[in-house]
Amino acid sequence: MVEPASERRNLFVFLILSSVLLVVAGAGIAIYYGKSYTNVKQIRVTGNSYLTSAEVLEASGLKPEAPMTRGDLFTARNKLLSIPAIQSVVMQDENGEIIIRVHERLCSAVLRLDGSMIDVDESGRILHYDGRCTASPIISGAFRIQGNNASGEGLSETLLSLRSIREQTPDLEKRISEILVRKGYYTLFMIRPPIQMDVPDLTIGTVERITASLAYFEKEGRQKGRIDLRGKNALYQPQS
């Protein structure tokens, strides 16, 4: 069946317009990403806490002395977003200065794993492999690395409990140097006073017992020993 002349004409016009729009869009993209920055005085990194400015700059692939385009900034941003420790990146040009604004993921704890100190966020995502989060308690146990995540029995529960302790009893968090995740219970290594505490879990009720036991321990003037809170009553064992 022969198409009417009007339909063929409409199809021809549609194809021409589509081609023109594609060419215009392509040219616009090329112009946008092809914009050159030839007078860059310096590249400045802001918002970083654990990553150094030198590390961010090296990972971005940008060099202050080299000409760059907006496309180069886009590529640099994607490179930085591939780093697990970085949550978001904003690239800005201000008066000849390229500013890289990074927002790092929050470090939740340091894991003692295979002799190394590994920083993780609340989900167990590995952020650093050198224990940079020195202010966070150390968590040890039978953990393993799968891809870019740490996993193991009790790890996710411990990280969630640590957030609760951090939010509700921040002073207690500062007194815990290490949390050892054992099979069915936890051992807390305290630094003020330097004692060990075995607890069945890290729920709110147990945290209250921990706080009360520490207060009693200090009131009695005992500086070392071990407290077992896994039973109904607290058991104290002096250091031998």
Secondary structure, 3 states (H helix, E strand, C coil): CCCCHHHHHHHHHHHHHHHHHHHHHHHHHHHHHCCEECCCCEEEEECCCCCCHHHHHHHHCCCCCCCEEHHHHHHHHHHHHCCCCEEEEEEEEECCEEEEEEEECCCCEEEEECCEEEEECCCCEEEECCCCCCCCCEEECCEEEECCEEEECCHHHHHHHHHHHHHHCHHHHHHEEEEEECCCCEEEEECCCCCEEEECCCCHHHHHHHHHHHHHHHHCCCCCCEEECCCCCCEEECCC
